[in-house]
Amino acid sequence: MTEEGIFLNDAKTEKFGPFVRRVSFRVFQRFWTSVQHELSTSTSIVETAEVGGVMSSTGDMISCKVNNRPLGGVPNFDRHLEQACTASFFDRDPPSGAQSKDGQIYFVFRAALHWEPTPRGPLGWMTMQANLL
């Protein structure tokens, strides 16, 4: 996975793109590593998950929580994303202006997985999106 695989899609997120990529890359790298172990070579999977994260203005994680529950193709798909957020959601140099009016920094992480078994082995893709609110 590369930082280029993380999609940013709104003005505030784009404005603070390097910061959002830095934080989200750590979260999604840990997430992908953990979810890979749940993938089967014989089962089709279409799955999504969304987790919201709150960071202090100094870059410390305040909370991470699941915003929506997945369909159930990968056991604990949402929990994998939540745990990755809990372990990797921090930054030692958050930019001024990334905070909301209350002084905290809000992220939303979304992951979507499509996995199909084929005669040559499984094929699939995962998209990952991060937004700064």
C-alpha positions as a Markdown table, in Angstrom:
| # | Residue | x | y | z |
|---|---|---|---|---|
| 1 | Met | 0.0 | 0.0 | 0.0 |
| 2 | Thr | 1.2 | 3.5 | -0.8 |
| 3 | Glu | 0.1 | 6.9 | 0.4 |
| 4 | Glu | -1.2 | 7.4 | -3.2 |
| 5 | Gly | -3.8 | 4.8 | -2.4 |
| 6 | Ile | -5.5 | 7.0 | 0.2 |
| 7 | Phe | -8.2 | 9.2 | -1.3 |
| 8 | Leu | -8.9 | 12.7 | 0.0 |
| 9 | Asn | -12.1 | 14.3 | -1.3 |
| 10 | Asp | -12.9 | 17.7 | 0.3 |
| 11 | Ala | -11.4 | 21.2 | 0.6 |
| 12 | Lys | -10.3 | 21.0 | 4.2 |
| 13 | Thr | -8.8 | 17.5 | 3.7 |
| 14 | Glu | -6.9 | 18.7 | 0.6 |
| 15 | Lys | -5.7 | 21.8 | 2.3 |
| 16 | Phe | -4.1 | 19.7 | 5.0 |
| 17 | Gly | -3.3 | 16.8 | 2.7 |
| 18 | Pro | 0.3 | 16.0 | 4.0 |
| 19 | Phe | -1.0 | 15.8 | 7.6 |
| 20 | Val | -4.1 | 13.7 | 6.6 |
| 21 | Arg | -1.9 | 11.3 | 4.5 |
| 22 | Arg | 0.7 | 11.0 | 7.3 |
| 23 | Val | -1.9 | 10.1 | 9.9 |
| 24 | Ser | -4.1 | 7.9 | 7.7 |
| 25 | Phe | -1.2 | 6.0 | 6.1 |
| 26 | Arg | -0.3 | 4.7 | 9.6 |
| 27 | Val | -3.9 | 3.8 | 10.4 |
| 28 | Phe | -4.5 | 2.0 | 7.1 |
| 29 | Gln | -1.2 | 0.3 | 7.0 |
| 30 | Arg | -1.9 | -1.3 | 10.4 |
| 31 | Phe | -5.5 | -2.0 | 9.3 |
| 32 | Trp | -4.5 | -3.8 | 6.1 |
| 33 | Thr | -1.9 | -5.9 | 8.0 |
| 34 | Ser | -4.5 | -7.1 | 10.5 |
| 35 | Val | -7.3 | -7.7 | 8.0 |
| 36 | Gln | -5.2 | -9.8 | 5.6 |
| 37 | His | -5.2 | -12.6 | 8.1 |
| 38 | Glu | -9.0 | -12.8 | 7.9 |
| 39 | Leu | -9.2 | -13.2 | 4.1 |
| 40 | Ser | -10.0 | -16.6 | 2.8 |
| 41 | Thr | -8.9 | -18.0 | -0.6 |
| 42 | Ser | -12.3 | -19.5 | -1.2 |
| 43 | Thr | -14.9 | -16.9 | 0.0 |
| 44 | Ser | -16.2 | -13.9 | -1.9 |
| 45 | Ile | -16.3 | -10.8 | 0.3 |
| 46 | Val | -17.7 | -7.3 | -0.2 |
| 47 | Glu | -17.2 | -5.3 | 3.0 |
| 48 | Thr | -17.1 | -1.7 | 4.2 |
| 49 | Ala | -16.3 | 0.0 | 7.5 |
| 50 | Glu | -16.2 | 3.6 | 8.8 |
| 51 | Val | -14.4 | 4.8 | 12.0 |
| 52 | Gly | -14.4 | 8.3 | 13.4 |
| 53 | Gly | -11.3 | 9.5 | 15.2 |
| 54 | Val | -10.9 | 12.5 | 17.5 |
| 55 | Met | -7.4 | 14.0 | 18.1 |
| 56 | Ser | -6.3 | 16.7 | 20.4 |
| 57 | Ser | -4.7 | 19.9 | 19.1 |
| 58 | Thr | -1.4 | 18.5 | 20.3 |
| 59 | Gly | -1.8 | 15.3 | 18.2 |
| 60 | Asp | -2.8 | 12.8 | 20.8 |
| 61 | Met | -5.7 | 10.4 | 20.2 |
| 62 | Ile | -8.8 | 11.2 | 22.2 |
| 63 | Ser | -11.0 | 8.5 | 20.8 |
| 64 | Cys | -11.8 | 6.2 | 17.9 |
| 65 | Lys | -15.2 | 4.6 | 17.4 |
| 66 | Val | -17.0 | 2.7 | 14.7 |
| 67 | Asn | -19.6 | 4.8 | 12.8 |
| 68 | Asn | -21.2 | 2.0 | 10.9 |
| 69 | Arg | -21.3 | -1.7 | 11.1 |
| 70 | Pro | -20.2 | -3.9 | 8.2 |
| 71 | Leu | -22.1 | -6.6 | 6.4 |
| 72 | Gly | -20.2 | -9.4 | 8.0 |
| 73 | Gly | -18.0 | -10.9 | 5.2 |
| 74 | Val | -14.8 | -10.4 | 7.3 |
| 75 | Pro | -15.1 | -11.2 | 11.0 |
| 76 | Asn | -14.7 | -8.0 | 12.9 |
| 77 | Phe | -13.8 | -5.9 | 9.8 |
| 78 | Asp | -15.0 | -2.8 | 11.7 |
| 79 | Arg | -13.1 | -3.7 | 14.8 |
| 80 | His | -9.9 | -4.2 | 12.8 |
| 81 | Leu | -10.2 | -0.6 | 11.6 |
| 82 | Glu | -11.1 | 0.7 | 15.0 |
| 83 | Gln | -8.1 | -1.1 | 16.6 |
| 84 | Ala | -5.8 | 0.2 | 13.9 |
| 85 | Cys | -7.1 | 3.7 | 14.6 |
| 86 | Thr | -6.6 | 3.3 | 18.4 |
| 87 | Ala | -3.0 | 2.1 | 17.9 |
| 88 | Ser | -1.9 | 4.5 | 15.1 |
| 89 | Phe | -4.0 | 7.6 | 15.3 |
| 90 | Phe | -1.6 | 10.3 | 16.5 |
| 91 | Asp | 0.7 | 13.0 | 15.1 |
| 92 | Arg | 3.6 | 14.9 | 16.7 |
| 93 | Asp | 3.1 | 18.0 | 14.6 |
| 94 | Pro | -0.5 | 18.7 | 13.7 |
| 95 | Pro | -0.8 | 21.9 | 11.5 |
| 96 | Ser | -2.4 | 25.0 | 12.9 |
| 97 | Gly | -5.9 | 25.4 | 11.4 |
| 98 | Ala | -6.7 | 21.7 | 11.2 |
| 99 | Gln | -8.7 | 21.9 | 14.4 |
| 100 | Ser | -12.4 | 22.4 | 14.5 |
| 101 | Lys | -14.0 | 25.3 | 16.4 |
| 102 | Asp | -13.8 | 23.3 | 19.6 |
| 103 | Gly | -10.0 | 22.9 | 19.2 |
| 104 | Gln | -10.1 | 19.2 | 18.4 |
| 105 | Ile | -9.2 | 17.5 | 15.1 |
| 106 | Tyr | -11.8 | 15.1 | 13.6 |
| 107 | Phe | -11.1 | 12.4 | 11.1 |
| 108 | Val | -13.3 | 9.9 | 9.3 |
| 109 | Phe | -11.7 | 6.7 | 8.0 |
| 110 | Arg | -13.5 | 4.6 | 5.4 |
| 111 | Ala | -12.4 | 1.2 | 4.0 |
| 112 | Ala | -14.1 | -0.9 | 1.4 |
| 113 | Leu | -12.9 | -4.4 | 0.4 |
| 114 | His | -13.9 | -6.5 | -2.6 |
| 115 | Trp | -12.4 | -10.0 | -2.6 |
| 116 | Glu | -13.1 | -12.8 | -5.1 |
| 117 | Pro | -11.7 | -16.4 | -5.3 |
| 118 | Thr | -10.5 | -17.3 | -8.8 |
| 119 | Pro | -8.9 | -20.5 | -10.2 |
| 120 | Arg | -5.6 | -18.7 | -10.2 |
| 121 | Gly | -6.0 | -17.5 | -6.6 |
| 122 | Pro | -7.9 | -14.7 | -4.9 |
| 123 | Leu | -8.2 | -11.3 | -6.6 |
| 124 | Gly | -9.4 | -8.2 | -4.8 |
| 125 | Trp | -9.0 | -4.6 | -4.0 |
| 126 | Met | -9.4 | -2.3 | -1.1 |
| 127 | Thr | -10.1 | 1.4 | -1.1 |
| 128 | Met | -9.3 | 3.6 | 1.8 |
| 129 | Gln | -10.6 | 7.2 | 2.3 |
| 130 | Ala | -9.7 | 9.7 | 5.0 |
| 131 | Asn | -11.5 | 13.0 | 5.6 |
| 132 | Leu | -10.7 | 15.8 | 8.0 |
| 133 | Leu | -13.9 | 17.3 | 9.3 |
